[in-house]
Amino acid sequence: MISTTPLAFELVCKGTVVKTLGDAVRLYGELTPEQREEYSWRVAIHTLNSAIKEPRYLTAATITLQTALNLSGMLAEPPEGP
């Protein structure tokens, strides 16, 4: 897997969109040490490492990243419905 490999789906965050493995790795690099110790981020990082080694885990890695972003308040708010 390479840094331009797309995630299973795009994640719209506050200020950016995470589209690729490279985007996810950069995002992890910007986390504070405290954030990296939070369980949701530890799971997301571990799952991403698994996806880099084995592509079949890419969907799981995207979902765990989405969960960590949501729990950290980093996901953008969904648009208002009709």
N, C-alpha and C positions, 0 to 999 in steps of 0.2 A: 504494500500500500504506500502511496506517496502523498505528499502534503496537498496536492490538488484533488485528491479523491473526494468526491462529494459525500456529505453526511446523508443519512437516510431521508432527511427532510431539513429544510432551513429553519434556524432558530432566530427569531427576531428579538434582539435584546435592546436595552436602552442604549442608544448611541451606535449600535453596530448590528450586523447580521452575521451569524456564524453559519457558513455554507460548506466548509471543507474540513478535512482532518487538520490541515495547517492552521485554519482559523481556530479550531478547538485547542490545539497545542499552544498557540499564542495566548488564548484566553486563560488557560491553566497557568501559563507563565506570569500572568498579571495578578494572580490571586495572592492575597496576603498569607503569611504562614498560618494565621489563625483559621482562615477559610480552608486551607489545604487540610487542616486537621478535622474539619467537620465531616461527619460520616457520609453525607450525601456527596461531597466532593471527593472523598477517598474512593467511594464506589465508582463515581464517574471517571476518575483518573485510571483506576484499575481496569475498568471496562474498555476505556479507550486504548490502553496498552494492549489488551487482548485483541481488539479489533485491528490494530496495526499489524499484529502477528497473524491473525486469522480473520479474513474479511467477513465471514458469516456473522461475526459479532457486531457489525457496523450499526444495525438497527438498535440493538441493545445499548450500544455506546451512545447513540443519539438520544435515546429515551432517558438514560441515566443523566446525561448532560442537561437535558431539558428539565428534569426533576431538580437537579442541583441549582440550576439558574432560577427556577421558580421559587424554591425554598429560600434562596438568597435575595429575592426581590430584584433580580437582574433582568428578567424577561420583560419585554415591552407589554403594555396593557393591550388586550385584544380590542379591535375597533368596536364601536357601539353597533349593536344589531339594528335591524329595521324597526 
